[in-house]
Amino acid sequence: MPIIEVNLGDLERLTGTTLTVDKLQEIIFSTKCEIDSVSEDTIFIEVSADRPDLFSAEGIARLIRTLHLGKSSIYKIKDGETTLTVDSSVKDVRPFIACAIVRDLSLDEESFKQIMQLQEKLHITYCRNRSKASIGVYDMDTLTPPFKYVALSPDQISFKPLGYSTEMTAEEILQTTEKGMEYAHLLEDKPRYPLLLDSRNIVLSMPPIINSEDTKVTVDTTDVFIDVTGIHWKTVNKMLSIMAVNISERGKGEIERVKIILPENKSIYTPVTNEKAFKISIDYIRKMLGIDIDEKFVEEKLRAHGFTVKSISENELLITPPFYRVDFLHPIDFVEEVAIIYGYNNLSPIPPKVFTFGSLTDETVLSEKVKDIMIGLGFQEICSFTFTNRDILFKKTLRLEEEVVEVEKPISLEYTVLRDRLFPILLDFVSKNAHAELPQKIFEVGDVVKVDLKYETKAKNFRHICAMITDDTLSFEAIQAPLFALMKALNLKVSLRPLTKPYFIEGRAAEVLVDKEHVGETGEVNPEVLLNFGIRTPVAFFEVNLTTLLPKVKKKFPYIFYGR
Amino acid sequence: MKKKLIRISKEDGQTVIYPLAKEYTSPERALLEKLAEKTYSLEELSESERKLAMELKRRKLLEIRDHKHKKIVLQELGEAILKEEVEVVEEVAALTSDMIVSGKWRKIQLKKYDVTASPPKISPAKKHFFNEFIELLKEILVSMGFQEYSGDFVETEFWNFDVLFQAQDHPAREVHGCFKLKYPSKGDIDEILAEKVKATHEKGWITGSTGWGIPWSIDKARNLILRSQMTVVSVRFLYKFKEPPVKVFSIGRVFRPDALDATHSMEFHHLDGIIMDESVNFRSLLGILKEFLARIGLTQLKFKPAYFPFTEPSVEVYAHHDRLGWMEVLGAGMFRPEVLLPLDIKYPVLAWGMGVERLAMAVLGIDDIRKLYTRDLSFLREFSVPL
């Protein structure tokens, strides 16, 4: 979720009311936003990802005006004289453009900062780091309309990029400027680059890379020209609407549409603000929220929040959301809007009267039973991460490398794969407790993950138990006895069959069999493995797959399992 | 001390030693031999033997031990009692099976202990305190009539995101990140369900939604990841069991690419609960949350609007904790129609999810998430669970 920075004094100016941090905190809490931190007059607000119209102080101010002061925000949108012609050459590189003009602004450093912040936050989120759409704002006084949007071959492009005092070619801009290097990949392999020009062929910008120095906005700018270019029309138009409406808060709240002349000789005025209207029944709102809300309340409140509301029949409204909102896809979104206006804390909780039977899964029932027995046998339960690495799973244990679940971008070299066995994790635990009192008897019941391409997700969880003992001296019986005790307590008959594994001492390891089926292994750990882990005392363990054991236990204890 | 036992002379420039006595036993040896046969007290030795004994003690050839004598003198009362007939009783420290069986225990006196003294330290084997907390949560949910369900760590993006109506190219998908798998990398998808999900994402299908208006890729949906929340387990349940009433919960590990520090972990537990029934609404969602939180001791609550891509309306619950003040404890909402209809679910579904670690830390008074996964056996042996 984006965190934006606003100034308390600026918010007071925009809302025309006096605010304190506490007051603001209270208002913000009743919205989807949240105050992240406060540093004197600067307030950091975590803004909901579905409300890009709130990504700057102007949006937050609009929210405060309606929620706290009950004042609606009305914007005037009119078609202007200014035109922009789209050349067919942009079709293959960045086909869509929408523009608007906002006049009579009085900017200062704070409002200038807010415009930049809005542009940047939109770029990062909805514009997908400028790949889907990108935004430019220019000082109208430096420009001579009409404008054109073209794509030119890079060697035909040369202008002074923002922040530089000399003219550069397109290639120089991509190779030497900071923004050029950051976004060059978006124009990679394109034979022609998009360019925005005015009637004198002054370059406004080379989207989505950089604006020109000569057309930049300063605190003295009064009229701005805004463009959004991109590859997805809805996003382009929405980003323009949000930029224009929030910037207009710094002037008279008026937006002048620009006529976009398309290659097919069609033309449209942007921003396009004819939002889809939704039919919503009051009963639907009542049913979803569980309140007997009044139709008049819904109508009035939504209007105050900038919605267009028409009553089309008894109990049914036709609602159009404000043109700068992006969070209305379905009638249910209006239900939430009404709930927020009503106030979540005015909705009294009622316990649902749904009667059902509670139960635990079979794995949980068996795991808890096994844990209880292990504790009775004097073993301390431990809890480890599922994440581990190949070094612990294979190299140190001398196991042959097997396929394990591996992530693409691990957060550290320690955590790269998911465990497919528990005993290496327990050996690692023992290695970190050289100074703890002996004997050490530990166990873990947890999931391991095995790759198996026959499953839908190509990997499956298995519940395992591993119990481990270390002491000055050990015998095979030290681990065999608790294993047999556990199996006996589960009413299972266990037998052992000699086993050879690199991590066990030859002749001191066995397969664990229940009903002649392999369910696990037990044995004394090969000293070579112990030294690999830096363990100086003998270790013995057993590891049993509880998932394979479960059906056998279920047969013996049918009455304790009741899961579906 | 000259003992005149040898004579040393110089002859032809060489030093020659002549014995003077034929037999000799040193007094030291004599004393050692004497003491080897019997122990003497210092007083029993002669003056010279005492001197020698001190010398031998210095050379660590013998040891002088203090021997205490205590005189027991009968007092008047004792003398009086003695005149009567008394039994002699033996005092014994440890009671043995023999003594009990033979009846000897009746004749002996068992020594009295200082029962107020501290015993030697032993550590009981215990359940891990964090697992114990998870068990407590399960117990509460079962007591509220919820049925437990579980799933696998490895999931497709399809179930983890797409079924939950998180657009493939939208900031909503990045509310939190996820671990993509290097191996295995692609999973299987139910094609019929995928068709419905695709139509819903692109244009809303029959859900009454506009959809996201962006093309949906089945190839991206096939990507395998580690599940990043437990809601995926709940929706998989609903896809299997579509008839109400349903009250299901799951508690399990989820994975997000956060570096490990005191408050973040790449792996942690989520609790997810859902209720599906014709009768439920947003107020009953608040009702079930209130009841659940009250059962873990959180009674002072505040409800806040929130955004989750798969629920609408959505709510975040803040609870007041005695030590930590107001804290965000869970997120909840009603599943969006865009989630329900492709899965062929015809009734409202209430859903909530929460991070278990943060709550456990608050309840257990632990300030570092890494302590829940400690590798320190002594800490586990000594930590007492305030549950």
Interface residues (C-beta under 8 A of the other chain):
Chain A: M1 F29 S30 T31 K32 E34 S48 A49 D50 R51 T125 Y126 R128 K132 H232 K234 K276 K287 M288 L289 G290 I291 L329 H330 P331 I332 D333 V335 E336 A339 I340 Y344 N345 L347 S348 P349 I350 P351 P352 K353 V354 F355 T356 F357 G358 S359 L360 T361 E363 T364 E368 K371 M374 I375 L377 G378 F379 Q380 E381 I382 C383 S384 F385 T386 F387 E403 V405 E406 V407 E408 K409 I411 S412 Y415 L418 D428 F429 K432 N433 H435 A436 E437 Q440 K441 I442 D447 V449 V451 L453 Y455 E456 T457 K458 A459 K460 N461 G563 R564
Chain B: S123 A125 K126 K127 H128 F130 N131 E135 K138 L141 V142 S143 M144 G145 F146 Q147 E148 Y149 S150 G151 D152 F153 V154 E155 T156 D169 P171 A172 E174 V175 F179 K180 L181 K182 Y183 P184 K186 G187 D188 G204 T207 G208 S209 T210 G211 W212 G213 I214 L224 L226 F241 P244 P245 V246 K247 R253 F255 P257 D258 A259 L260 S265 M266 E267 I275 D277 S279 V280 N281 F282 R283 S284 L285 L286 G287 I288 L289 K290 E291 K302 F303 K304 P305 A306 Y307 P309 E312 P313 S314 V315 M334 R336 P337 E338 P348 L350 L372 Y373 R375 D376 L377 S378 L380 R381
